Amino acid sequence: MNIMLVCNAGMSTGMLAKRMEKVSEGKCNVKAYGIAEYMDHLENVDIILISPQIRFESDGIKKSAGNIAVLNIDPMNYGSMNAEAVLKTVYDKLGGGK
């Protein structure tokens, strides 16, 4: 499963992306991008997760994503870098996982 995380500059989600890949035990490829660059990387993405600090951009991201599922990351899970909980949300939405 290919997961894209989108935040303001792509930096704050980088740590979460690495944790998610590790927790997924090879089931997920997770990449983080800033709002200014994510549209250049939509190919083969299964789901886009939006960080809390740019959730106001959700409607625009959903429009540009086409048929790709888009979810907002829970602020509590994001703040605590709870990769397990974020992945559970993805698996619940798309299926798969543990």
Rosetta silent file (secondary structure, phi, psi, omega in degrees, C-alpha in Angstrom):
SEQUENCE: MNIMLVCNAGMSTGMLAKRMEKVSEGKCNVKAYGIAEYMDHLENVDIILISPQIRFESDGIKKSAGNIAVLNIDPMNYGSMNAEAVLKTVYDKLGGGK
SCORE:     score description
SCORE:     0.000 S_00000001
   1 L     0.000  134.507  179.404    0.000    0.000    0.000 S_00000001
   2 E  -104.339  118.168 -176.230    1.334    3.441   -0.935 S_00000001
   3 E  -115.873  134.218  175.391    0.562    6.162    1.592 S_00000001
   4 E  -113.413  130.469  172.586    1.271    9.859    1.177 S_00000001
   5 E  -104.337  135.351  179.554    1.453   12.219    4.132 S_00000001
   6 E  -123.449  128.854  175.509    0.989   15.908    3.391 S_00000001
   7 E  -137.025 -167.346 -175.811    1.919   18.714    5.771 S_00000001
   8 L   -60.962  -52.078 -178.232    3.051   22.300    5.527 S_00000001
   9 L  -124.962   -0.326  179.522    6.608   21.613    4.358 S_00000001
  10 L    87.093   -4.593 -176.003    6.912   17.804    4.496 S_00000001
  11 L   -83.603  -48.722 -174.436    9.344   17.882    7.403 S_00000001
  12 H   -66.330  -25.475  179.265    7.128   17.222   10.410 S_00000001
  13 H   -86.174  -11.460 -178.712    5.526   14.187    8.785 S_00000001
  14 H   -57.712  -43.675  178.731    8.867   12.631    7.859 S_00000001
  15 H   -65.639  -41.839  178.934    9.312   11.032   11.281 S_00000001
  16 H   -63.882  -41.021  178.916    5.753    9.743   11.286 S_00000001
  17 H   -58.850  -44.995  179.213    6.230    8.292    7.790 S_00000001
  18 H   -63.199  -41.818  178.792    9.315    6.348    8.916 S_00000001
  19 H   -65.105  -39.872  179.781    7.500    5.022   11.986 S_00000001
  20 H   -63.596  -42.705  178.094    4.511    3.978    9.895 S_00000001
  21 H   -60.453  -44.011 -179.561    6.718    2.038    7.467 S_00000001
  22 H   -63.871  -47.634 -178.997    8.406    0.247   10.349 S_00000001
  23 H   -64.282  -31.667 -177.477    5.139   -0.577   12.125 S_00000001
  24 L   -74.134   -9.083  178.242    3.567   -1.836    8.882 S_00000001
  25 L    54.552   44.890  176.195    6.249   -4.531    8.654 S_00000001
  26 L    86.213   -0.192 -179.398    6.770   -3.976    4.941 S_00000001
  27 L   -81.254  -20.068 -174.927    3.099   -3.692    3.999 S_00000001
  28 L  -129.355  142.364  170.497    3.235    0.052    3.381 S_00000001
  29 E  -108.122  116.124 -173.244    5.415    2.493    1.508 S_00000001
  30 E  -119.161  125.926  179.318    4.966    5.867    3.229 S_00000001
  31 E  -125.915  146.161  179.340    6.257    9.175    1.855 S_00000001
  32 E  -114.492  136.858  179.712    5.889   12.708    3.236 S_00000001
  33 E  -139.051  156.748  173.827    5.539   15.837    1.120 S_00000001
  34 E   -81.494  161.716 -179.511    4.771   19.492    1.620 S_00000001
  35 L   -59.069  -29.982 -178.102    1.575   21.080    0.388 S_00000001
  36 L   -76.711  -15.279 -174.504    3.506   22.826   -2.396 S_00000001
  37 L  -123.561   -9.878 -172.786    4.858   19.585   -3.880 S_00000001
  38 H   -58.762  -32.846 -176.291    2.459   16.711   -3.174 S_00000001
  39 H   -65.579  -19.628  177.659    0.678   17.005   -6.550 S_00000001
  40 H   -79.385   -3.922 -173.087    3.899   16.010   -8.325 S_00000001
  41 H  -129.571   26.561 -175.816    3.852   12.639   -6.533 S_00000001
  42 L   -78.625  -14.989 -176.761    0.261   11.365   -6.807 S_00000001
  43 L   -62.671  131.217  177.490    1.045    8.449   -9.107 S_00000001
  44 L    65.727   19.224  177.307    0.353    5.038   -7.518 S_00000001
  45 L   -87.104  132.530  179.508   -0.803    6.571   -4.211 S_00000001
  46 L   -90.398  -32.121 -178.277   -3.573    4.617   -2.449 S_00000001
  47 E  -155.228  145.559  176.546   -4.370    7.158    0.255 S_00000001
  48 E  -113.785  129.398  176.359   -3.386   10.678    1.269 S_00000001
  49 E  -110.866  129.757 -176.331   -3.198   11.621    4.940 S_00000001
  50 E  -103.302  129.876  179.872   -3.327   15.314    5.830 S_00000001
  51 L   -70.357  154.514 -176.967   -1.522   16.624    8.879 S_00000001
  52 H   -58.061  -34.473 -175.280   -3.533   18.620   11.431 S_00000001
  53 H   -69.835  -14.435  176.599   -1.766   21.919   10.727 S_00000001
  54 H  -123.225   23.680 -178.817   -3.081   22.011    7.137 S_00000001
  55 H   -60.413  -21.634  175.855   -6.467   20.342    7.573 S_00000001
  56 H   -65.090  -14.010  178.609   -8.013   23.566    6.226 S_00000001
  57 H   -90.452    0.940 -173.680   -6.568   22.453    2.850 S_00000001
  58 H   -52.312  -48.170 -177.377   -8.612   19.192    2.878 S_00000001
  59 H   -61.214  -43.774  178.530  -11.192   20.222    0.280 S_00000001
  60 H   -65.222  -39.978  178.773   -8.546   21.371   -2.205 S_00000001
  61 H   -66.130  -42.071  178.746   -6.471   18.242   -1.691 S_00000001
  62 H   -60.534  -40.721  178.892   -9.541   16.031   -2.174 S_00000001
  63 H   -64.954  -42.529 -178.325  -10.315   17.797   -5.450 S_00000001
  64 H   -76.445  -18.557 -176.589   -6.785   17.421   -6.771 S_00000001
  65 H   -80.066  -15.621 -178.916   -6.542   13.785   -5.590 S_00000001
  66 L    65.576 -120.264 -177.313   -9.237   12.497   -7.924 S_00000001
  67 L   -89.436    4.761 -179.677  -10.125    8.935   -6.898 S_00000001
  68 L   -78.463  133.477  176.838   -7.461    8.698   -4.177 S_00000001
  69 E   -65.096  142.468  179.833   -8.839    8.370   -0.647 S_00000001
  70 E  -131.708  130.383  177.928   -8.034   11.364    1.581 S_00000001
  71 E  -133.091  149.880  171.236   -8.128   11.436    5.385 S_00000001
  72 E   -87.963  138.593  176.882   -7.170   13.937    8.060 S_00000001
  73 L   -78.753  132.471  176.733   -4.722   12.622   10.652 S_00000001
  74 L   -57.831  128.085 -177.599   -6.117   12.750   14.183 S_00000001
  75 H   -57.708  -36.347  179.017   -4.279   15.568   16.003 S_00000001
  76 H   -66.529  -44.212  178.952   -3.653   13.441   19.106 S_00000001
  77 H   -67.195  -35.508  178.786   -2.153   10.598   17.082 S_00000001
  78 H   -68.152  -48.554 -178.245   -0.095   13.054   15.071 S_00000001
  79 H   -61.295  -34.071  179.601    1.229   14.909   18.098 S_00000001
  80 L   -93.131    2.380 -177.730    2.246   11.677   19.812 S_00000001
  81 L    52.451   43.591 -177.828    3.595   10.196   16.542 S_00000001
  82 L   -83.336   83.794 -177.176    1.342    7.179   17.136 S_00000001
  83 H   -61.489  -36.027  179.864    2.059    5.306   13.907 S_00000001
  84 H   -60.701  -46.867 -178.858    0.023    2.281   15.000 S_00000001
  85 H   -66.897  -39.539  179.073   -3.149    4.337   15.444 S_00000001
  86 H   -64.584  -43.186  178.138   -2.640    6.213   12.166 S_00000001
  87 H   -64.632  -37.960  177.857   -2.134    2.928   10.310 S_00000001
  88 H   -59.240  -40.389  177.397   -5.231    1.448   11.943 S_00000001
  89 H   -61.785  -42.816  178.445   -7.223    4.363   10.525 S_00000001
  90 H   -64.082  -47.434 -179.890   -5.776    3.677    7.064 S_00000001
  91 H   -62.603  -38.930  177.836   -6.480   -0.064    7.307 S_00000001
  92 H   -62.544  -37.210 -179.199  -10.024    0.616    8.502 S_00000001
  93 H   -74.536  -44.729 -172.394  -10.587    2.894    5.495 S_00000001
  94 H  -105.967  -13.992 -173.744   -8.909    0.756    2.820 S_00000001
  95 L    86.744  172.122 -178.878   -8.749   -2.718    4.327 S_00000001
  96 L    91.612 -168.888  179.594   -5.618   -4.782    4.785 S_00000001
  97 L    88.766 -148.570 -171.491   -3.181   -4.659    7.622 S_00000001
  98 L   -87.114    0.000    0.000   -3.048   -6.975   10.583 S_00000001
